[in-house]
Amino acid sequence: MRCPDLPPRSPDLTPCDFFLWGFVKDSVYVPPLPMSPKELSDRITHALQTITADMLHGVWDEFDYRVDVCRVTQGAHIEGL
């Protein structure tokens, strides 16, 4: 179910996407930067392998909270969520 006033790719409702890409980016693009496609691929693979079940449970809990807030406010603007 999507809140009526939020776009389908709203950061309020897609924390997994934002968490995953933010975590991978922060893990991959640290100096020295990757110098080849292979090194980039290896860093991405390593970053994904370091994601733990506890991290994903936290993302799910945050998503569940955001959906509940969206339902309660009936899709109204939520300041500072």
mmJSON file of the N, C-alpha and C atoms, coordinates in Angstrom:
{"data_MODEL":{"atom_site":{
"group_PDB":["ATOM","ATOM","ATOM","ATOM","ATOM","ATOM","ATOM","ATOM","ATOM","ATOM","ATOM","ATOM","ATOM","ATOM","ATOM","ATOM","ATOM","ATOM","ATOM","ATOM","ATOM","ATOM","ATOM","ATOM","ATOM","ATOM","ATOM","ATOM","ATOM","ATOM","ATOM","ATOM","ATOM","ATOM","ATOM","ATOM","ATOM","ATOM","ATOM","ATOM","ATOM","ATOM","ATOM","ATOM","ATOM","ATOM","ATOM","ATOM","ATOM","ATOM","ATOM","ATOM","ATOM","ATOM","ATOM","ATOM","ATOM","ATOM","ATOM","ATOM","ATOM","ATOM","ATOM","ATOM","ATOM","ATOM","ATOM","ATOM","ATOM","ATOM","ATOM","ATOM","ATOM","ATOM","ATOM","ATOM","ATOM","ATOM","ATOM","ATOM","ATOM","ATOM","ATOM","ATOM","ATOM","ATOM","ATOM","ATOM","ATOM","ATOM","ATOM","ATOM","ATOM","ATOM","ATOM","ATOM","ATOM","ATOM","ATOM","ATOM","ATOM","ATOM","ATOM","ATOM","ATOM","ATOM","ATOM","ATOM","ATOM","ATOM","ATOM","ATOM","ATOM","ATOM","ATOM","ATOM","ATOM","ATOM","ATOM","ATOM","ATOM","ATOM","ATOM","ATOM","ATOM","ATOM","ATOM","ATOM","ATOM","ATOM","ATOM","ATOM","ATOM","ATOM","ATOM","ATOM","ATOM","ATOM","ATOM","ATOM","ATOM","ATOM","ATOM","ATOM","ATOM","ATOM","ATOM","ATOM","ATOM","ATOM","ATOM","ATOM","ATOM","ATOM","ATOM","ATOM","ATOM","ATOM","ATOM","ATOM","ATOM","ATOM","ATOM","ATOM","ATOM","ATOM","ATOM","ATOM","ATOM","ATOM","ATOM","ATOM","ATOM","ATOM","ATOM","ATOM","ATOM","ATOM","ATOM","ATOM","ATOM","ATOM","ATOM","ATOM","ATOM","ATOM","ATOM","ATOM","ATOM","ATOM","ATOM","ATOM","ATOM","ATOM","ATOM","ATOM","ATOM","ATOM","ATOM","ATOM","ATOM","ATOM","ATOM","ATOM","ATOM","ATOM","ATOM","ATOM","ATOM","ATOM","ATOM","ATOM","ATOM","ATOM","ATOM","ATOM","ATOM","ATOM","ATOM","ATOM","ATOM","ATOM","ATOM","ATOM","ATOM","ATOM","ATOM","ATOM","ATOM","ATOM","ATOM","ATOM","ATOM","ATOM","ATOM","ATOM","ATOM","ATOM","ATOM","ATOM","ATOM","ATOM","ATOM"],
"id":[1,2,3,4,5,6,7,8,9,10,11,12,13,14,15,16,17,18,19,20,21,22,23,24,25,26,27,28,29,30,31,32,33,34,35,36,37,38,39,40,41,42,43,44,45,46,47,48,49,50,51,52,53,54,55,56,57,58,59,60,61,62,63,64,65,66,67,68,69,70,71,72,73,74,75,76,77,78,79,80,81,82,83,84,85,86,87,88,89,90,91,92,93,94,95,96,97,98,99,100,101,102,103,104,105,106,107,108,109,110,111,112,113,114,115,116,117,118,119,120,121,122,123,124,125,126,127,128,129,130,131,132,133,134,135,136,137,138,139,140,141,142,143,144,145,146,147,148,149,150,151,152,153,154,155,156,157,158,159,160,161,162,163,164,165,166,167,168,169,170,171,172,173,174,175,176,177,178,179,180,181,182,183,184,185,186,187,188,189,190,191,192,193,194,195,196,197,198,199,200,201,202,203,204,205,206,207,208,209,210,211,212,213,214,215,216,217,218,219,220,221,222,223,224,225,226,227,228,229,230,231,232,233,234,235,236,237,238,239,240,241,242,243],
"type_symbol":["N","C","C","N","C","C","N","C","C","N","C","C","N","C","C","N","C","C","N","C","C","N","C","C","N","C","C","N","C","C","N","C","C","N","C","C","N","C","C","N","C","C","N","C","C","N","C","C","N","C","C","N","C","C","N","C","C","N","C","C","N","C","C","N","C","C","N","C","C","N","C","C","N","C","C","N","C","C","N","C","C","N","C","C","N","C","C","N","C","C","N","C","C","N","C","C","N","C","C","N","C","C","N","C","C","N","C","C","N","C","C","N","C","C","N","C","C","N","C","C","N","C","C","N","C","C","N","C","C","N","C","C","N","C","C","N","C","C","N","C","C","N","C","C","N","C","C","N","C","C","N","C","C","N","C","C","N","C","C","N","C","C","N","C","C","N","C","C","N","C","C","N","C","C","N","C","C","N","C","C","N","C","C","N","C","C","N","C","C","N","C","C","N","C","C","N","C","C","N","C","C","N","C","C","N","C","C","N","C","C","N","C","C","N","C","C","N","C","C","N","C","C","N","C","C","N","C","C","N","C","C","N","C","C","N","C","C","N","C","C","N","C","C"],
"label_atom_id":["N","CA","C","N","CA","C","N","CA","C","N","CA","C","N","CA","C","N","CA","C","N","CA","C","N","CA","C","N","CA","C","N","CA","C","N","CA","C","N","CA","C","N","CA","C","N","CA","C","N","CA","C","N","CA","C","N","CA","C","N","CA","C","N","CA","C","N","CA","C","N","CA","C","N","CA","C","N","CA","C","N","CA","C","N","CA","C","N","CA","C","N","CA","C","N","CA","C","N","CA","C","N","CA","C","N","CA","C","N","CA","C","N","CA","C","N","CA","C","N","CA","C","N","CA","C","N","CA","C","N","CA","C","N","CA","C","N","CA","C","N","CA","C","N","CA","C","N","CA","C","N","CA","C","N","CA","C","N","CA","C","N","CA","C","N","CA","C","N","CA","C","N","CA","C","N","CA","C","N","CA","C","N","CA","C","N","CA","C","N","CA","C","N","CA","C","N","CA","C","N","CA","C","N","CA","C","N","CA","C","N","CA","C","N","CA","C","N","CA","C","N","CA","C","N","CA","C","N","CA","C","N","CA","C","N","CA","C","N","CA","C","N","CA","C","N","CA","C","N","CA","C","N","CA","C","N","CA","C","N","CA","C","N","CA","C","N","CA","C","N","CA","C","N","CA","C","N","CA","C","N","CA","C"],
"label_alt_id":[null,null,null,null,null,null,null,null,null,null,null,null,null,null,null,null,null,null,null,null,null,null,null,null,null,null,null,null,null,null,null,null,null,null,null,null,null,null,null,null,null,null,null,null,null,null,null,null,null,null,null,null,null,null,null,null,null,null,null,null,null,null,null,null,null,null,null,null,null,null,null,null,null,null,null,null,null,null,null,null,null,null,null,null,null,null,null,null,null,null,null,null,null,null,null,null,null,null,null,null,null,null,null,null,null,null,null,null,null,null,null,null,null,null,null,null,null,null,null,null,null,null,null,null,null,null,null,null,null,null,null,null,null,null,null,null,null,null,null,null,null,null,null,null,null,null,null,null,null,null,null,null,null,null,null,null,null,null,null,null,null,null,null,null,null,null,null,null,null,null,null,null,null,null,null,null,null,null,null,null,null,null,null,null,null,null,null,null,null,null,null,null,null,null,null,null,null,null,null,null,null,null,null,null,null,null,null,null,null,null,null,null,null,null,null,null,null,null,null,null,null,null,null,null,null,null,null,null,null,null,null,null,null,null,null,null,null,null,null,null,null,null,null],
"label_comp_id":["MET","MET","MET","ARG","ARG","ARG","CYS","CYS","CYS","PRO","PRO","PRO","ASP","ASP","ASP","LEU","LEU","LEU","PRO","PRO","PRO","PRO","PRO","PRO","ARG","ARG","ARG","SER","SER","SER","PRO","PRO","PRO","ASP","ASP","ASP","LEU","LEU","LEU","THR","THR","THR","PRO","PRO","PRO","CYS","CYS","CYS","ASP","ASP","ASP","PHE","PHE","PHE","PHE","PHE","PHE","LEU","LEU","LEU","TRP","TRP","TRP","GLY","GLY","GLY","PHE","PHE","PHE","VAL","VAL","VAL","LYS","LYS","LYS","ASP","ASP","ASP","SER","SER","SER","VAL","VAL","VAL","TYR","TYR","TYR","VAL","VAL","VAL","PRO","PRO","PRO","PRO","PRO","PRO","LEU","LEU","LEU","PRO","PRO","PRO","MET","MET","MET","SER","SER","SER","PRO","PRO","PRO","LYS","LYS","LYS","GLU","GLU","GLU","LEU","LEU","LEU","SER","SER","SER","ASP","ASP","ASP","ARG","ARG","ARG","ILE","ILE","ILE","THR","THR","THR","HIS","HIS","HIS","ALA","ALA","ALA","LEU","LEU","LEU","GLN","GLN","GLN","THR","THR","THR","ILE","ILE","ILE","THR","THR","THR","ALA","ALA","ALA","ASP","ASP","ASP","MET","MET","MET","LEU","LEU","LEU","HIS","HIS","HIS","GLY","GLY","GLY","VAL","VAL","VAL","TRP","TRP","TRP","ASP","ASP","ASP","GLU","GLU","GLU","PHE","PHE","PHE","ASP","ASP","ASP","TYR","TYR","TYR","ARG","ARG","ARG","VAL","VAL","VAL","ASP","ASP","ASP","VAL","VAL","VAL","CYS","CYS","CYS","ARG","ARG","ARG","VAL","VAL","VAL","THR","THR","THR","GLN","GLN","GLN","GLY","GLY","GLY","ALA","ALA","ALA","HIS","HIS","HIS","ILE","ILE","ILE","GLU","GLU","GLU","GLY","GLY","GLY","LEU","LEU","LEU"],
"label_asym_id":["A","A","A","A","A","A","A","A","A","A","A","A","A","A","A","A","A","A","A","A","A","A","A","A","A","A","A","A","A","A","A","A","A","A","A","A","A","A","A","A","A","A","A","A","A","A","A","A","A","A","A","A","A","A","A","A","A","A","A","A","A","A","A","A","A","A","A","A","A","A","A","A","A","A","A","A","A","A","A","A","A","A","A","A","A","A","A","A","A","A","A","A","A","A","A","A","A","A","A","A","A","A","A","A","A","A","A","A","A","A","A","A","A","A","A","A","A","A","A","A","A","A","A","A","A","A","A","A","A","A","A","A","A","A","A","A","A","A","A","A","A","A","A","A","A","A","A","A","A","A","A","A","A","A","A","A","A","A","A","A","A","A","A","A","A","A","A","A","A","A","A","A","A","A","A","A","A","A","A","A","A","A","A","A","A","A","A","A","A","A","A","A","A","A","A","A","A","A","A","A","A","A","A","A","A","A","A","A","A","A","A","A","A","A","A","A","A","A","A","A","A","A","A","A","A","A","A","A","A","A","A","A","A","A","A","A","A","A","A","A","A","A","A"],
"label_entity_id":["1","1","1","1","1","1","1","1","1","1","1","1","1","1","1","1","1","1","1","1","1","1","1","1","1","1","1","1","1","1","1","1","1","1","1","1","1","1","1","1","1","1","1","1","1","1","1","1","1","1","1","1","1","1","1","1","1","1","1","1","1","1","1","1","1","1","1","1","1","1","1","1","1","1","1","1","1","1","1","1","1","1","1","1","1","1","1","1","1","1","1","1","1","1","1","1","1","1","1","1","1","1","1","1","1","1","1","1","1","1","1","1","1","1","1","1","1","1","1","1","1","1","1","1","1","1","1","1","1","1","1","1","1","1","1","1","1","1","1","1","1","1","1","1","1","1","1","1","1","1","1","1","1","1","1","1","1","1","1","1","1","1","1","1","1","1","1","1","1","1","1","1","1","1","1","1","1","1","1","1","1","1","1","1","1","1","1","1","1","1","1","1","1","1","1","1","1","1","1","1","1","1","1","1","1","1","1","1","1","1","1","1","1","1","1","1","1","1","1","1","1","1","1","1","1","1","1","1","1","1","1","1","1","1","1","1","1","1","1","1","1","1","1"],
"label_seq_id":[1,1,1,2,2,2,3,3,3,4,4,4,5,5,5,6,6,6,7,7,7,8,8,8,9,9,9,10,10,10,11,11,11,12,12,12,13,13,13,14,14,14,15,15,15,16,16,16,17,17,17,18,18,18,19,19,19,20,20,20,21,21,21,22,22,22,23,23,23,24,24,24,25,25,25,26,26,26,27,27,27,28,28,28,29,29,29,30,30,30,31,31,31,32,32,32,33,33,33,34,34,34,35,35,35,36,36,36,37,37,37,38,38,38,39,39,39,40,40,40,41,41,41,42,42,42,43,43,43,44,44,44,45,45,45,46,46,46,47,47,47,48,48,48,49,49,49,50,50,50,51,51,51,52,52,52,53,53,53,54,54,54,55,55,55,56,56,56,57,57,57,58,58,58,59,59,59,60,60,60,61,61,61,62,62,62,63,63,63,64,64,64,65,65,65,66,66,66,67,67,67,68,68,68,69,69,69,70,70,70,71,71,71,72,72,72,73,73,73,74,74,74,75,75,75,76,76,76,77,77,77,78,78,78,79,79,79,80,80,80,81,81,81],
"pdbx_PDB_ins_code":[null,null,null,null,null,null,null,null,null,null,null,null,null,null,null,null,null,null,null,null,null,null,null,null,null,null,null,null,null,null,null,null,null,null,null,null,null,null,null,null,null,null,null,null,null,null,null,null,null,null,null,null,null,null,null,null,null,null,null,null,null,null,null,null,null,null,null,null,null,null,null,null,null,null,null,null,null,null,null,null,null,null,null,null,null,null,null,null,null,null,null,null,null,null,null,null,null,null,null,null,null,null,null,null,null,null,null,null,null,null,null,null,null,null,null,null,null,null,null,null,null,null,null,null,null,null,null,null,null,null,null,null,null,null,null,null,null,null,null,null,null,null,null,null,null,null,null,null,null,null,null,null,null,null,null,null,null,null,null,null,null,null,null,null,null,null,null,null,null,null,null,null,null,null,null,null,null,null,null,null,null,null,null,null,null,null,null,null,null,null,null,null,null,null,null,null,null,null,null,null,null,null,null,null,null,null,null,null,null,null,null,null,null,null,null,null,null,null,null,null,null,null,null,null,null,null,null,null,null,null,null,null,null,null,null,null,null,null,null,null,null,null,null],
"Cartn_x":[0.839,0.0,0.884,0.556,1.318,0.493,1.148,0.455,0.042,-1.159,-1.683,-0.901,-0.268,0.393,1.899,2.433,3.865,4.171,5.193,5.557,6.033,5.919,6.263,7.713,8.629,10.036,10.421,9.458,9.715,10.743,11.722,12.675,11.995,10.79,10.06,9.646,9.503,9.002,9.982,11.178,12.148,13.486,13.463,14.727,15.695,15.189,16.115,16.958,16.331,17.086,18.115,17.699,18.597,19.666,19.306,20.305,21.328,20.846,21.748,22.728,22.232,23.131,24.036,23.514,24.353,25.464,25.129,26.118,27.175,26.733,27.682,28.577,27.983,28.767,29.807,29.389,30.33,31.426,31.131,32.122,33.06,32.558,33.321,34.201,33.648,34.366,35.147,36.103,37.03,38.422,39.212,40.562,41.403,42.245,42.362,41.202,40.708,39.565,39.94,38.943,39.226,39.754,40.754,41.402,41.006,40.242,39.841,38.427,37.751,36.423,36.457,37.522,37.65,37.742,38.567,38.7,37.375,36.676,35.368,34.394,34.346,33.476,33.807,35.085,35.506,35.077,35.206,34.796,33.286,32.53,31.068,30.684,31.284,31.004,31.334,32.481,32.881,31.9,31.485,30.542,29.227,28.731,27.477,27.615,28.778,29.0,29.107,29.363,29.484,28.151,27.08,25.761,25.275,24.923,24.507,22.988,22.531,21.093,20.574,21.364,20.939,20.748,21.628,21.483,20.175,19.881,18.655,17.413,17.492,16.356,16.102,17.166,17.01,16.362,16.756,16.151,14.668,14.352,12.953,12.139,12.675,11.965,11.688,12.678,12.502,11.446,11.469,10.47,9.074,8.935,7.65,7.129,8.013,7.641,7.148,7.879,7.505,6.159,5.897,4.603,3.488,3.714,2.718,2.434,3.489,3.303,2.525,2.838,2.138,0.65,0.356,-1.054,-1.773,-1.155,-1.78,-2.049,-1.101,-1.254,-2.025,-2.419,-3.161,-2.422,-1.125,-0.311,0.044,-0.263,0.059,1.576,2.011,3.433,3.921,5.062,5.62,6.955,7.006,8.22,9.228,10.454,11.545,11.484,10.831,10.746,12.027],
"Cartn_y":[-1.178,0.0,1.241,2.183,3.416,4.562,5.467,6.658,7.485,8.014,8.673,9.889,10.642,11.877,11.738,10.546,10.356,9.665,10.126,9.453,8.031,7.135,5.734,5.51,6.409,6.232,7.19,7.573,8.492,7.923,8.735,8.238,7.879,8.396,8.027,6.567,5.999,4.635,3.66,4.088,3.179,3.195,3.022,3.077,1.972,0.824,-0.237,0.232,0.845,1.353,2.376,3.319,4.381,3.857,2.963,2.364,1.578,0.699,-0.178,0.614,1.532,2.264,3.211,3.809,4.67,3.883,2.721,1.879,1.409,0.944,0.462,1.611,2.751,3.895,4.298,4.369,4.756,3.717,2.459,1.395,1.296,1.633,1.445,2.65,3.835,5.037,5.67,4.923,5.436,5.446,6.436,6.488,5.299,4.826,5.213,4.628,5.399,4.979,3.798,2.978,1.849,2.347,1.647,2.082,1.248,0.188,-0.65,-1.182,-1.593,-2.198,-3.423,-4.202,-5.386,-4.973,-3.975,-3.505,-2.926,-2.197,-1.657,-2.794,-3.778,-4.937,-5.671,-5.846,-6.518,-5.734,-4.423,-3.594,-3.667,-3.634,-3.729,-5.077,-6.143,-7.482,-7.552,-7.02,-7.033,-6.229,-5.068,-4.232,-4.976,-5.638,-6.38,-7.557,-8.184,-9.315,-8.898,-7.63,-7.183,-6.766,-6.748,-6.418,-7.598,-7.314,-8.372,-8.452,-9.557,-9.736,-8.665,-8.318,-7.273,-5.934,-5.615,-4.37,-4.384,-5.493,-5.593,-5.571,-6.165,-6.103,-4.655,-3.903,-2.49,-1.7,-1.996,-1.328,-1.688,-2.957,-3.385,-2.702,-2.632,-1.968,-0.505,0.175,1.578,1.712,0.805,0.827,0.617,-0.353,-0.655,0.57,1.249,2.47,3.547,3.742,4.772,4.473,3.218,2.846,3.121,2.782,3.06,4.552,5.379,6.827,7.314,6.793,7.171,6.823,5.657,5.25,6.159,6.435,7.248,8.661,9.224,10.596,10.655,9.508,9.387,10.064,9.904,10.391,11.857,12.516,13.936,14.121,15.343,15.663,15.376,14.732,14.369,15.094,16.029,16.826,16.065,15.949,15.383,13.899,13.142,11.694,11.033],
"Cartn_z":[0.0,0.0,0.0,-0.843,-0.96,-0.409,0.313,0.779,-0.435,-0.433,-1.633,-2.103,-1.209,-1.618,-1.803,-1.619,-1.761,-3.083,-3.781,-5.029,-4.74,-5.716,-5.476,-5.071,-5.377,-5.006,-3.879,-3.071,-1.973,-1.009,-0.567,0.431,1.744,1.981,3.189,3.173,1.985,1.888,1.265,0.958,0.352,1.091,2.411,3.145,2.765,2.315,1.907,0.738,-0.261,-1.4,-0.946,-0.127,0.287,1.23,2.116,3.002,2.19,1.32,0.588,-0.254,-1.064,-1.949,-1.167,-0.105,0.724,1.401,1.925,2.59,1.598,0.438,-0.575,-1.046,-1.329,-1.789,-0.751,0.511,1.566,1.761,1.455,1.604,0.4,-0.775,-2.012,-2.328,-2.172,-2.599,-1.461,-0.95,0.063,-0.56,-0.23,-0.801,-0.371,-1.216,-2.619,-3.425,-4.36,-5.166,-6.063,-6.397,-7.296,-8.638,-9.157,-10.397,-11.611,-11.397,-12.525,-12.275,-13.335,-13.152,-12.228,-12.308,-11.451,-9.984,-9.7,-8.319,-7.81,-8.652,-8.29,-7.984,-8.857,-8.659,-7.36,-7.086,-5.853,-4.614,-4.673,-3.527,-3.311,-4.391,-4.278,-3.676,-4.17,-3.645,-2.157,-1.778,-0.368,0.483,0.004,0.755,0.975,-0.059,0.069,1.027,1.041,1.933,3.395,3.658,5.043,5.656,4.862,5.392,6.234,7.479,8.401,8.5,9.045,9.269,10.227,11.237,12.179,11.478,10.537,9.779,8.992,8.351,7.552,8.428,9.612,10.544,10.959,11.196,11.531,10.406,9.179,8.016,7.945,8.162,8.105,9.205,10.415,11.513,11.185,10.607,10.223,9.131,8.163,7.093,7.662,8.563,9.191,9.947,10.651,11.375,10.405,9.319,8.34,7.696,7.411,6.836,7.845,9.112,10.152,10.265,10.25,10.324,9.108,7.963,6.735,6.83,7.355,7.519,8.499,9.65,10.691,10.196,9.443,8.949,7.64,7.151,5.886,4.733,4.735,3.626,3.699,4.819,4.956,5.025,4.806,4.909,6.317,6.422,7.715,7.862,8.761,8.953,9.782,9.277,10.042,10.323,9.481,9.7,9.317],
"occupancy":[1.0,1.0,1.0,1.0,1.0,1.0,1.0,1.0,1.0,1.0,1.0,1.0,1.0,1.0,1.0,1.0,1.0,1.0,1.0,1.0,1.0,1.0,1.0,1.0,1.0,1.0,1.0,1.0,1.0,1.0,1.0,1.0,1.0,1.0,1.0,1.0,1.0,1.0,1.0,1.0,1.0,1.0,1.0,1.0,1.0,1.0,1.0,1.0,1.0,1.0,1.0,1.0,1.0,1.0,1.0,1.0,1.0,1.0,1.0,1.0,1.0,1.0,1.0,1.0,1.0,1.0,1.0,1.0,1.0,1.0,1.0,1.0,1.0,1.0,1.0,1.0,1.0,1.0,1.0,1.0,1.0,1.0,1.0,1.0,1.0,1.0,1.0,1.0,1.0,1.0,1.0,1.0,1.0,1.0,1.0,1.0,1.0,1.0,1.0,1.0,1.0,1.0,1.0,1.0,1.0,1.0,1.0,1.0,1.0,1.0,1.0,1.0,1.0,1.0,1.0,1.0,1.0,1.0,1.0,1.0,1.0,1.0,1.0,1.0,1.0,1.0,1.0,1.0,1.0,1.0,1.0,1.0,1.0,1.0,1.0,1.0,1.0,1.0,1.0,1.0,1.0,1.0,1.0,1.0,1.0,1.0,1.0,1.0,1.0,1.0,1.0,1.0,1.0,1.0,1.0,1.0,1.0,1.0,1.0,1.0,1.0,1.0,1.0,1.0,1.0,1.0,1.0,1.0,1.0,1.0,1.0,1.0,1.0,1.0,1.0,1.0,1.0,1.0,1.0,1.0,1.0,1.0,1.0,1.0,1.0,1.0,1.0,1.0,1.0,1.0,1.0,1.0,1.0,1.0,1.0,1.0,1.0,1.0,1.0,1.0,1.0,1.0,1.0,1.0,1.0,1.0,1.0,1.0,1.0,1.0,1.0,1.0,1.0,1.0,1.0,1.0,1.0,1.0,1.0,1.0,1.0,1.0,1.0,1.0,1.0,1.0,1.0,1.0,1.0,1.0,1.0,1.0,1.0,1.0,1.0,1.0,1.0,1.0,1.0,1.0,1.0,1.0,1.0],
"B_iso_or_equiv":[0.0,0.0,0.0,0.0,0.0,0.0,0.0,0.0,0.0,0.0,0.0,0.0,0.0,0.0,0.0,0.0,0.0,0.0,0.0,0.0,0.0,0.0,0.0,0.0,0.0,0.0,0.0,0.0,0.0,0.0,0.0,0.0,0.0,0.0,0.0,0.0,0.0,0.0,0.0,0.0,0.0,0.0,0.0,0.0,0.0,0.0,0.0,0.0,0.0,0.0,0.0,0.0,0.0,0.0,0.0,0.0,0.0,0.0,0.0,0.0,0.0,0.0,0.0,0.0,0.0,0.0,0.0,0.0,0.0,0.0,0.0,0.0,0.0,0.0,0.0,0.0,0.0,0.0,0.0,0.0,0.0,0.0,0.0,0.0,0.0,0.0,0.0,0.0,0.0,0.0,0.0,0.0,0.0,0.0,0.0,0.0,0.0,0.0,0.0,0.0,0.0,0.0,0.0,0.0,0.0,0.0,0.0,0.0,0.0,0.0,0.0,0.0,0.0,0.0,0.0,0.0,0.0,0.0,0.0,0.0,0.0,0.0,0.0,0.0,0.0,0.0,0.0,0.0,0.0,0.0,0.0,0.0,0.0,0.0,0.0,0.0,0.0,0.0,0.0,0.0,0.0,0.0,0.0,0.0,0.0,0.0,0.0,0.0,0.0,0.0,0.0,0.0,0.0,0.0,0.0,0.0,0.0,0.0,0.0,0.0,0.0,0.0,0.0,0.0,0.0,0.0,0.0,0.0,0.0,0.0,0.0,0.0,0.0,0.0,0.0,0.0,0.0,0.0,0.0,0.0,0.0,0.0,0.0,0.0,0.0,0.0,0.0,0.0,0.0,0.0,0.0,0.0,0.0,0.0,0.0,0.0,0.0,0.0,0.0,0.0,0.0,0.0,0.0,0.0,0.0,0.0,0.0,0.0,0.0,0.0,0.0,0.0,0.0,0.0,0.0,0.0,0.0,0.0,0.0,0.0,0.0,0.0,0.0,0.0,0.0,0.0,0.0,0.0,0.0,0.0,0.0,0.0,0.0,0.0,0.0,0.0,0.0,0.0,0.0,0.0,0.0,0.0,0.0],
"pdbx_formal_charge":[null,null,null,null,null,null,null,null,null,null,null,null,null,null,null,null,null,null,null,null,null,null,null,null,null,null,null,null,null,null,null,null,null,null,null,null,null,null,null,null,null,null,null,null,null,null,null,null,null,null,null,null,null,null,null,null,null,null,null,null,null,null,null,null,null,null,null,null,null,null,null,null,null,null,null,null,null,null,null,null,null,null,null,null,null,null,null,null,null,null,null,null,null,null,null,null,null,null,null,null,null,null,null,null,null,null,null,null,null,null,null,null,null,null,null,null,null,null,null,null,null,null,null,null,null,null,null,null,null,null,null,null,null,null,null,null,null,null,null,null,null,null,null,null,null,null,null,null,null,null,null,null,null,null,null,null,null,null,null,null,null,null,null,null,null,null,null,null,null,null,null,null,null,null,null,null,null,null,null,null,null,null,null,null,null,null,null,null,null,null,null,null,null,null,null,null,null,null,null,null,null,null,null,null,null,null,null,null,null,null,null,null,null,null,null,null,null,null,null,null,null,null,null,null,null,null,null,null,null,null,null,null,null,null,null,null,null,null,null,null,null,null,null],
"auth_seq_id":[1,1,1,2,2,2,3,3,3,4,4,4,5,5,5,6,6,6,7,7,7,8,8,8,9,9,9,10,10,10,11,11,11,12,12,12,13,13,13,14,14,14,15,15,15,16,16,16,17,17,17,18,18,18,19,19,19,20,20,20,21,21,21,22,22,22,23,23,23,24,24,24,25,25,25,26,26,26,27,27,27,28,28,28,29,29,29,30,30,30,31,31,31,32,32,32,33,33,33,34,34,34,35,35,35,36,36,36,37,37,37,38,38,38,39,39,39,40,40,40,41,41,41,42,42,42,43,43,43,44,44,44,45,45,45,46,46,46,47,47,47,48,48,48,49,49,49,50,50,50,51,51,51,52,52,52,53,53,53,54,54,54,55,55,55,56,56,56,57,57,57,58,58,58,59,59,59,60,60,60,61,61,61,62,62,62,63,63,63,64,64,64,65,65,65,66,66,66,67,67,67,68,68,68,69,69,69,70,70,70,71,71,71,72,72,72,73,73,73,74,74,74,75,75,75,76,76,76,77,77,77,78,78,78,79,79,79,80,80,80,81,81,81],
"auth_comp_id":["MET","MET","MET","ARG","ARG","ARG","CYS","CYS","CYS","PRO","PRO","PRO","ASP","ASP","ASP","LEU","LEU","LEU","PRO","PRO","PRO","PRO","PRO","PRO","ARG","ARG","ARG","SER","SER","SER","PRO","PRO","PRO","ASP","ASP","ASP","LEU","LEU","LEU","THR","THR","THR","PRO","PRO","PRO","CYS","CYS","CYS","ASP","ASP","ASP","PHE","PHE","PHE","PHE","PHE","PHE","LEU","LEU","LEU","TRP","TRP","TRP","GLY","GLY","GLY","PHE","PHE","PHE","VAL","VAL","VAL","LYS","LYS","LYS","ASP","ASP","ASP","SER","SER","SER","VAL","VAL","VAL","TYR","TYR","TYR","VAL","VAL","VAL","PRO","PRO","PRO","PRO","PRO","PRO","LEU","LEU","LEU","PRO","PRO","PRO","MET","MET","MET","SER","SER","SER","PRO","PRO","PRO","LYS","LYS","LYS","GLU","GLU","GLU","LEU","LEU","LEU","SER","SER","SER","ASP","ASP","ASP","ARG","ARG","ARG","ILE","ILE","ILE","THR","THR","THR","HIS","HIS","HIS","ALA","ALA","ALA","LEU","LEU","LEU","GLN","GLN","GLN","THR","THR","THR","ILE","ILE","ILE","THR","THR","THR","ALA","ALA","ALA","ASP","ASP","ASP","MET","MET","MET","LEU","LEU","LEU","HIS","HIS","HIS","GLY","GLY","GLY","VAL","VAL","VAL","TRP","TRP","TRP","ASP","ASP","ASP","GLU","GLU","GLU","PHE","PHE","PHE","ASP","ASP","ASP","TYR","TYR","TYR","ARG","ARG","ARG","VAL","VAL","VAL","ASP","ASP","ASP","VAL","VAL","VAL","CYS","CYS","CYS","ARG","ARG","ARG","VAL","VAL","VAL","THR","THR","THR","GLN","GLN","GLN","GLY","GLY","GLY","ALA","ALA","ALA","HIS","HIS","HIS","ILE","ILE","ILE","GLU","GLU","GLU","GLY","GLY","GLY","LEU","LEU","LEU"],
"auth_asym_id":["A","A","A","A","A","A","A","A","A","A","A","A","A","A","A","A","A","A","A","A","A","A","A","A","A","A","A","A","A","A","A","A","A","A","A","A","A","A","A","A","A","A","A","A","A","A","A","A","A","A","A","A","A","A","A","A","A","A","A","A","A","A","A","A","A","A","A","A","A","A","A","A","A","A","A","A","A","A","A","A","A","A","A","A","A","A","A","A","A","A","A","A","A","A","A","A","A","A","A","A","A","A","A","A","A","A","A","A","A","A","A","A","A","A","A","A","A","A","A","A","A","A","A","A","A","A","A","A","A","A","A","A","A","A","A","A","A","A","A","A","A","A","A","A","A","A","A","A","A","A","A","A","A","A","A","A","A","A","A","A","A","A","A","A","A","A","A","A","A","A","A","A","A","A","A","A","A","A","A","A","A","A","A","A","A","A","A","A","A","A","A","A","A","A","A","A","A","A","A","A","A","A","A","A","A","A","A","A","A","A","A","A","A","A","A","A","A","A","A","A","A","A","A","A","A","A","A","A","A","A","A","A","A","A","A","A","A","A","A","A","A","A","A"],
"auth_atom_id":["N","CA","C","N","CA","C","N","CA","C","N","CA","C","N","CA","C","N","CA","C","N","CA","C","N","CA","C","N","CA","C","N","CA","C","N","CA","C","N","CA","C","N","CA","C","N","CA","C","N","CA","C","N","CA","C","N","CA","C","N","CA","C","N","CA","C","N","CA","C","N","CA","C","N","CA","C","N","CA","C","N","CA","C","N","CA","C","N","CA","C","N","CA","C","N","CA","C","N","CA","C","N","CA","C","N","CA","C","N","CA","C","N","CA","C","N","CA","C","N","CA","C","N","CA","C","N","CA","C","N","CA","C","N","CA","C","N","CA","C","N","CA","C","N","CA","C","N","CA","C","N","CA","C","N","CA","C","N","CA","C","N","CA","C","N","CA","C","N","CA","C","N","CA","C","N","CA","C","N","CA","C","N","CA","C","N","CA","C","N","CA","C","N","CA","C","N","CA","C","N","CA","C","N","CA","C","N","CA","C","N","CA","C","N","CA","C","N","CA","C","N","CA","C","N","CA","C","N","CA","C","N","CA","C","N","CA","C","N","CA","C","N","CA","C","N","CA","C","N","CA","C","N","CA","C","N","CA","C","N","CA","C","N","CA","C","N","CA","C","N","CA","C","N","CA","C","N","CA","C","N","CA","C"],
"pdbx_PDB_model_num":[1,1,1,1,1,1,1,1,1,1,1,1,1,1,1,1,1,1,1,1,1,1,1,1,1,1,1,1,1,1,1,1,1,1,1,1,1,1,1,1,1,1,1,1,1,1,1,1,1,1,1,1,1,1,1,1,1,1,1,1,1,1,1,1,1,1,1,1,1,1,1,1,1,1,1,1,1,1,1,1,1,1,1,1,1,1,1,1,1,1,1,1,1,1,1,1,1,1,1,1,1,1,1,1,1,1,1,1,1,1,1,1,1,1,1,1,1,1,1,1,1,1,1,1,1,1,1,1,1,1,1,1,1,1,1,1,1,1,1,1,1,1,1,1,1,1,1,1,1,1,1,1,1,1,1,1,1,1,1,1,1,1,1,1,1,1,1,1,1,1,1,1,1,1,1,1,1,1,1,1,1,1,1,1,1,1,1,1,1,1,1,1,1,1,1,1,1,1,1,1,1,1,1,1,1,1,1,1,1,1,1,1,1,1,1,1,1,1,1,1,1,1,1,1,1,1,1,1,1,1,1,1,1,1,1,1,1,1,1,1,1,1,1]
}}}
